[in-house]
């Protein structure tokens, strides 16, 4: 596993890590497995260019293809809401930088991540190889249709906002499974929703307001 930043002085690095984890706890992240995974994955590897020096701040940042890397506290809260078990298979819709999938890889048996942008999938897959995260499969695909050939899934996480939970994703969730996703009709008004599939249908729980890029059908041009 890569260190956070080999250029940092050890004291600076320790302080950065401490501040990073404190920020997560102060925003309601209490699950020790999630906190450990967040500590092990260096967000700095997933932020490049102009914003690299802001990688350890609790804020979303721009990445390639007009997308964003979510703020760490939102990544952690979504991961915590999934309540992942070590034997679970997880589908992530919206690979983006690959940061969220890397976190999931420390918690689940197998992670499938899809994105409409081939460039993002390529770059993320390279990072997964560097980090020796062999339990992640990254695929360029239209995530709104899920990944039927690998379904059903124990957990599904969507990192882009749809007006409603997509039907194909609901259908690919196991009974007893959990899906966490932002829903909303505009960029400004979105809610993070936890969906649990039961024997009788689906239970919905609203978690908090959020702001994500929209879930778009089809493959991107890059």
Secondary structure, DSSP 8 states (H G I E B T S, - for coil): ---S-TTS-HHHHHHHHHHHHHHHHHTT---HHHHHHHHHS-GGGG--GGGGGGTTSSS-EE-GGG-EE--HHHHHHHHHHHT--TT-EEEEE--TTSHHHHHHHTTSSEEEEEES-HHHHHHHHHHHHHTT-TTEEEEES-GGG--GGG--EEEEEEEEEESS--HHHHHTEEEEEEEEEEE-SSSS-EEEEEEEEETTEEEEEEEEEE---B---S----
